[in-house]
Amino acid sequence: MSVRVGATPARSEVAVVAFLAFVSVLMAFGIDAALPAFDELRQDFGLDARGLSPAITGTPYFVGMAIGQLIFGVLADRFGRRPIMMVGLSVYALGALGAATANGLGMLLVGRFIWGLGAAAPAVLRMAIARDLYAGERMARVVSLVTAVFLIGPIVVPFIGEWILLTGSWRAVFAVAIALAAVALAWAFAFGETLAPEHRQPLRIRPITRAFAAVVTTRVTLWAIIAQAFFGAAFFIWLGSAQPVIDRIYGRSSQFTLLFGLSGVGMAAALLVNNRLISRFGVRPMAVRAAWVFVLAGLAGLTVAIAWGGVPPLWAWFAWALVANAMSMIMTPMCAAIALGPMADQAGMASAVLGLGQLGVGALLAALVDARIGATVTPMLVGATVFGAAGLGALLWSGRGS
């Protein structure tokens, strides 16, 4: 199977993967580029004196992405993918500019929120575009490839951030996002439209509420979205707390970029392997197996952590993180494929609700855990394992009777 008939001629899979991967990297740049700058942000904005973690600078970004996906998802179902993608990328650049020039914590957080609001466009539209062009297992495999390429970001972007910080400040790191947005704008224009005219939804309250109702009343879709929200929360614990844990609990701040990059390598490898396994076993069986591995790894890691008084050896903690991050990452394309499968005519809305659950609910749940991480890694392991178990339950429930 190649590409579904849409609003424009068929594109090669390589072209689709390359474009979706680039806008995905752009979306993640706002997260990954900020991580090496946490120490500078902590000092410049007096976060320690305020009793705040540097992770607070990421929360508005995630909240903006969550809210923005509902807006852009609805608009993309009405006006098409390309114009809404270009509007979102423009907002992205505006938010990055505001954050880069902020002189106070309030302005920084506002800029980060607008930045995340703009990042919501590629976040929601990468799934909607994939659903426009592909379906079922084919969609899951393509999204897995996109995500695998996208994971070059966590590997490379922190090193780029570190390199920029050698000669500049965190403001220069943020400014790079503006240049990347300009490239994405030009590419989005050239990539063209993917939503067929007959699939466009009228921008009226009743069709919008009907599309939303279709999403939340379809068992498979709703519970796959809930499952992804919990696995997203588990992953965001890592994003928000990895740097403080490596720096303050293990005293290895100089190794953060390396360890973060290795985690990205592990996630990319897992996605590539999973891409092959999906073809053999199917999306749902692989999703359930990955969820079980996540939960069992969490229980094993928690047992080791308790045995070491909450601070296991760095290698033991990182081994758990590698497995947990790999499993939570491969859940993203599989949960998306499961959730969007029945939603051909409401793909934008379904992608928006999926993003709201993963980013909005996930980030808020993770923030509750991040706030409790102090001198041990036990809260991190407990939170991730509980969220993983809840995600497994939701995933199993989504397939009940199907």
N, C-alpha and C positions, 0 to 999 in steps of 0.2 A: 504493500500500500504506500502511495506517495503522499500527496497532499489533497485534502478535500477541496471541492469546488467552492470558491469564495468570490469576493468582490474583484479580485485581480488574478492574473494568470499564475499558474503554479510556480513556486519558488523551490530552489534546491534545498534539501535538508541542511546542508552546510551553511547556506545563507541565513536560514531561519535560526539555527543554533547560534551562529556568530552574532547576529543582531540581538537576540534575546539574552545571550550571555553578557554582551557589553552593557546593555541597560541594567542588567542585574548587578554587574560589578559596580556600576555607577550608584545604584541604590545602596549597595553595601559599603561604598567608599565613605559615606557619612558616618558609618559605625566604626569600621576598621581603622580608618585614618586617625580617628580621635584617640585610639587606645594608647599609642606610644606617647601622646601628649598629656596623659592624665596627670603626671607630676607637675608639669607647667601649669595646667589648669588649676590644680590644687593650690599652687602657690599664688598665681595671679588673682584668683577670685576668693582666696582665704577660706577654702572649703573646710579645712581642718578646724579652724576657729568657729565655723558655723555648725560643726558636727555633721558635715555632709560628706558622702562618698563621691568621688569623681564620676561614678556611674550615674549620678543624677543628671549629668549632661547628655546622657543617652536616652533617658526616659521621655523627654519632650519629643525627641526625634521619632521614637516608636509610637507615641500617642498620635503625633501628626500623621504618620503613615497609616495608622489604623483608621482615623477619621477620614483621611483623604481617600482611602480606598472605596468607602461607601459613595463618596461624591463622584470620583472619577469612574467608578464602575457603572453607576447609573448613566452618567453623561456619555460614556463610551458605547453603551448599548443604544443610545439615541443618535449620536453624531458620528460614530465610527471611532476606530482605534487611533488612527494617525493624528487627527487634530487634538484629541484629548491628551495623547502622549506628548505632543509638542507644548501644550499649555502647561502640563505638569513639569516638564523639564525646565521651562522658563521660571516657574515658581521655585523649583529646586535651586537654580542659580541665584535667584533673589535671596532665598533663605541662607545659602552659603555665604553670600556677600554680607548679609546682616550679622551672621555669627562671626565671620572673620574680622569685622570692624567693631564688635561689641566692646564697650568700656565698663560694663557692669554685669553682674550675674543675671539680673533680670533680662537685660537685652540679649545676653548670650542664649538664655533659655528660649526666648521668643524667636530668635534667629534659628535655633535648632528645631523648634516646632514647625516653622515655615519650611525649613529645609526638608524635614520629614514629610510635611504635607505634599511637597513637590515629588519626593521620592515615592509617594504612594502610587503615582501614575505608572512608572515601570513595574512596581511591585504587583499591582493588580492586572495590568495589561499584558504582562508576559504570560500569565496563565490564560487570560482570555484569548490572546493571539494564538497560543498553542492550541486552545480548544477550537478556534475558528478553522485551523488548518489540519488538525489531527483528532483522533478519537481513541478511547480505550487504551489498550496496552501500548499502541504506537505513541499516543500522547505521553504516557508515563515514561517511555524510553527516551523520547525527545526532551522532556522536561528534566529527566535524569542527566542527560548529556549537557543541557544548558546549565544545570546546577553544578555539575562537575567542573565545567569551564569557569563558571562563576566563582568557584572556590579557589581559583587562582588569587582572588582578592585577599582572603585571609592569609595567604602565603606570602604574597608580594607586597600588598599595600602597607602592612606595618613596617616592612623594611624601607619602603619609599618614605613613609612618615619619619622613621628614624634618620634617614639620609637628609631629609629637608630640615629636621631639627638640628642637624650639625651646623648648618649655616643660617638658619632662620628660626622662626618661632612657630608656635601652634597656629598663628594667624596665616602663615604661608602655607601650612598643610591644608587648612580649610579653603584657601584661595584656589588650590589646584582643582577643587570640585567644580569651580566655575568654568574652567577650560574644558573639563571632561563633559560638562553639560552642553557646551557649544558643539562639540563633536557629535554627541548623541542627537542633538536637534537636527543637524544636517543628515545624519544617517536615517533618522525616523522619517524625514521628508522623502528621502530616496527609497526607503523600504516600501512605502505605499500602504494602502488600506487592505485589511483582511476580512472585515465584516461585510457579508453579502447584504445588499439593500433589503432583501425580503426578511432578514433577521433583525432589522433595526426596530427598536421598541419606542413607541411614542412617549414623549416627556410629559406625562400626566400622572396625577397622584394615583388613580385607580390601577393603571398598568404597573406602576412601580410597586405599589403595595401587593398587587397580585403576584408579581415576580418574586418579591420578598417572601410572601406566604408560600409560594411554591418551593422555595429553598428550605424554609424552616419546617415545612410539613412533609418533606420527602425524607423518610427515615435514613436511607443510605447517605444522603447529602448532609443532613443535620449532624448525625453522629460522627461522620468522618471529619466534619469541621470541628466538632468538640474534641475529638481525638487529637487533631493537629494543634489545637489551642494548648492542650496539656503538654504535648511534646515540644511545642514552641517555647512554652514556659521553662521547661527543663533546659533547653538550649540557651535561653537568655540568661539563666543563672550563670552559665559559663561565661557568656559575653560580658556580663556586668561585674563578675567577681574574680575572673581569672587573673587579671593584673594585680589587684590587691592581695590575693592569696599568694601568688608567686613572689610578690615584693615583700609583703609584711609577715606572712606566716613562714615562708621558706627562705626569705632573705636572698632571693635570686633574681632581683630586678633586671640584671643585665642579660638574663636568659629568657625574658618574657617573649620577645619577638621571635626567637628561635622556637620556643615551645608552642607558641600560637601558630606559627607557620607549619610546624609538624602536625598539629591538630588538623589544619586545613588539608594537608597531604593525605592524612588518614581518611578524612571525609570524602575527598575526591576519589580516592581508591575504592572506598566502599560504594560510592555511586556508580562507578564504572563496572564493578563486579555485579552489583545489584541489577544494573541495566541488562546484563546477560541472563541473570537468573529470572528476571521478570518474563523474558521470552519463553523460558522453560516451564516455570511453575505458575505464572499468573500474578497479577497485581495484589489481590487480597491475600492469598496465602503467604506471599513474601512480606507484606505489611504486618501480618500477625506474627510471623516468625521474628521479624526485626523488633517488634514491640516486646516479645518475650525475652529476647536477648538483652534488651535495654534494662528490663526489670531485674533479671537475674544478675546482670553486671552490677546494678545498683546495690542489690542485697549483698553481693560479695564485697564490693568496695566499702559499704557501710560496716560490715563485720570487721574488715581489716582496720578501718579508721577507729572503731571503738576499741579494738585490741591495742592500738597505739595511743590511746588517750586523746583521740581527735586529731592527731597530727601524724599520719602515716608517712613513711619515706616518700620523698618526692616522686620517685619512679612508680611507686604503687598508686599514688593518687593520680598521676598523669596517665598511667595505664587504664585506670577506670575512665578518665576523661576521654581518652582516645576512642574507646569502645562506645561510650555513651553518646559522644558527639557524632560518631559515624552512624549510629543507629537512628538518632533523632533527625539527622540530616536526610537520610534516605526515606524517612517517613514523609517528608515534604512533597515530593512528586507523586508518591503513591496515594497519600491522602487526597491530594488535589485531583488525581485521576478518578479515584473512587467518588469523591464529592461532586465533581463536575460531569461525570458520566451521564446522568439523567437530565442535565441542565443545558442542552444544546441551545435553546432559545433564550435562556437567562444566564449565559456564561459570565457576563459582566457582573451581574448582581451576585451570583454564586461566588465568583472570585473575590468580590468585595467583602462578602460576609466571611469567607475563608480567611482573608487577610485581617479583618477586624478581630477574629478569634485568635489567630496566630500572633499578631503583633500587639493589639490592644490588650486583650485579656491575658495573653502570654506574658507581655512585658510587666503588667501590673502584678500578676502572680509571682513572677521572678523577683520583682522589687521587694516583695514581702520577705522572701528568703534572703536576698542580698543584704537587707538591713540587719539580719541576725548573724551574719558571718563576722566573727571577731578574731579570736585566737585559735580557732580550730576549723577544720573543713567539714565537720559533722553536719552543720545545718545545710551546707551545699548538697551533701550526699542524701540526707533525709528528704529535702525538698525535691530533688531530681527524681528520686526513687518513687516518692508518693505521686508526683505528677505523671511519671511513666506508667505506674500501675493504673491510674485513672484513665490515661490515654488508651491503654490496652483494653480496659473494660468498655470504653466508648467504641473502640474499633470492633470488638466482638459483638457488641449490641447492634452496630450498624449493619452487620451481616446477618442478623437473626431473621430467619424466614425468607432470606433471599436465595 
